[in-house]
């Protein structure tokens, strides 16, 4: 893609298992944009809180937020790894207990304010594909292009189950489905930045679509909206 005169922000929101992480990474790579995994930011902070609590909870939330340092590193194979300080936590942040704690912490105003500020800093001098749950509604309400991915809950639960199994987790699909239902309820019903499509967002149901098909739809939308840029 040719360099734009101003930075571009593309937001991709949606519930867990909708395919937003996979397609956001692919979209960013296709466009030459920076991929911003905001869900991983909350999960990494949740891991930090979880581990602190297991050690006796010696630091309060404000101190932990001040010490929070996260980086995303792209590998040659296309993987994006999440580093908490210098430690690769890409797998650890996917544990169910960390996922649920991340959902709980995302309800806290002080946590959301710090995370939103960090996310905007990531996008200050770069073209980004920002993936999360409130990117188009709260963090980047003026983003040039917004997407919202959804899928049937049973499909999403099965995808998440396969991901966990591939990561070596011994877990029942029914357990994954229950956790997903609980997470959805927390995200949709929370008072601060509830999960919902942003105004003007292109809604894509990925239930019966492949990753390439979803990407194709996104690129088609972008061609119509990102005038002057070669895709």
N, C-alpha and C positions, 0 to 999 in steps of 0.2 A: 504494500500500500504506500502511496506517496505521502510525504509529510504534510499534515494540515497546518494552517497558520495558527490555529488554536487547538488546545487539547480536547480530545473527544472522550466522553464517558458513555459507556454502554452498560446498562444495568440488567442483571438476570436474577430475578427473584423466584421463589417457589418453595414448596415443602420438601422435606427430605425424601429422597428416592425418586424425585421427578426427573432426574437426569441433568439437573442444572450444573453440577460441578463438572461432569465429563464434557458437556457441550460448551461450557464457558472456557475451559482450558483449550479445547480445540478451536473455538472461535478466536480467542486471543492469539493463538499460534498462527492461525490462518491470516489474521489481520496484521500481525506483528505488534500487537498491543501487549501491555502488561496485564497479567492475570492477578486479580485481587480476590483472594478467598477470605471473605469476611467471617464466614462460619468457622473457619480454622482459627481465626483470631480469638473468637469467643471460646472455642474449645481449648485452645492453648492456655488462655487465662484461667479457664475452669480447671485444667490440669494443675496449674500452679497453685490455685486455691485448694484443690483436693489434696495435693501432696503436703501443703502447709498444715492443713487440718489433721492429717494423719501423723504429723510430727508435733501435734499439740496446739496448733493454731496460734503460733507466736506473733504473727503479723496481722494487722487489721487490713481491711479492704483497700483503704487509701494507700497504705504502704506497698501493698502488692501491685496496685495499679501503677504506682510510681516506678517500681522496679521492673515492670513488664516490658520485655524486649523481644520482638518477633521479627523474623525475616522469612522470605520465600525464596527458595533457590531452585532454578530450573535446571534439570539434568538433560544430557544429550539424548536420552531416550524419550524425552517429552514429559517426563514426570516432574511435578512441582512438589518439592519437599518443604515442610514447615519446621523452622528452627526456633526454639525457645532459648534465647541466648545463643550458645554454640551447640546446643543439643538438638538432635533430630527427633521430633516428637510426632512425626506424621502418623505413626501407627497408634501410639499411646492415646492420642486425642480422640480416637474413634471408639474407645471403650464405652459401653453403655452408661456406666456411672458418671463418666466425664461428660457425655452427651447430655444427660439429664441435668447435671449441675450447670452446664453451659446455658441451658434453657432457663433455669432458675435465675442465674446471674444476669441474664439479658433483660430481666424485668427491673433491675436496679438502675435508677436514673444516673447515679454516679458512674456506673460501669458503661452504660450506653453513651454518655457524654464523652468519656475518654476514648472509647472505641470509634465513635463517629468522627472525632477530631483526627485520630490516627489515620482513619480511612480516607478522609479528605486530603490529608497530607500526602498520602501515597499518590493521589491523583492530581496533585498540584502542578507537576511539571511533566506529566506523562499521559499518553493515551491509555485508557484502562478499560478492561471488561471486569466490572465489579459484581461479584456473585454473592447472594445472601438472601435475607428475608425482608429487609426494609430499605434496600438500596434505592429503589425508584420512588419510594414514598417519603422517606425521611432523610437519608444521608445525601443522596444526589437527586433532589426533586427537579433540578433543571437539566438533568442528563438529556443529551440529544436523542438517544434511542433507549427504549425500555422494553424488556421482555418479562413475561411471567410464565413459567413452566408449571404444568400440573399433570397429574396422571391418576388413574384409578388407585385407591388405597391398597388393594390387593396386589396390584402390579408393583407399586412402590415398596411394599413390604418384601415381596419376593426379590426385588433387585437388591435391597439392603441386606437381606439374608445371604444372597450369593456373595456380596462384597465381604461380609464378615467371615463366611466360610473360606473364601479365597485368602483371607488374612490369617487363617489358622484358628479362628474362633469356633469352639464347640457350642452351638446354640440352636434351639428349636425355632422353626419359622413362626410358630404361634407366639413365641416370646417376642420376636422381632416385631410382629404385627401389633402386639399390645403396647410395646414401647413407642412404636410409631404413632399409634392412636393417641397416646398420652402426650407425646411431643406436639402433635398437631393441635390438640386441645389447648395446651399451654400457649403455643405461639399465636393462635387465632384469638384467644380470649384475653390475652394480656392487655393491660390498659395502655402501656407504652409501646408504640410502634407495632401494632398487631399485624400479623401476616395477612396481606391482601394485595390484589393487583394494584399497581400505581395507575393513576389517571392517564389514559392514553397508551398504556402498555399493550403490546402485542401478546395476546394469550395463546399459548401453544400447548395442546394436549399431546403428551408424548407416549400415552398408553400403548398405542399400536404403531409407533413410529420408531425407526432405528435412529441411532446417533447421527448418521449422515443425512437422514431425511430432515431431522430437526435443524441441523446446521444449514442445510439447503434453504429451508424456510427463512432462517435468520438472515442469511446472506441476501436473499431476495428482498427482504424488508430493508436491509441496510443500503442496497443499491438505489432504492427509491428515496431514502432519506439523507444519505451522506453524499450530497452533491459535490462534485469536484474531486472525489477520492476514487482511486482505482482499486477495485476489489478483485 
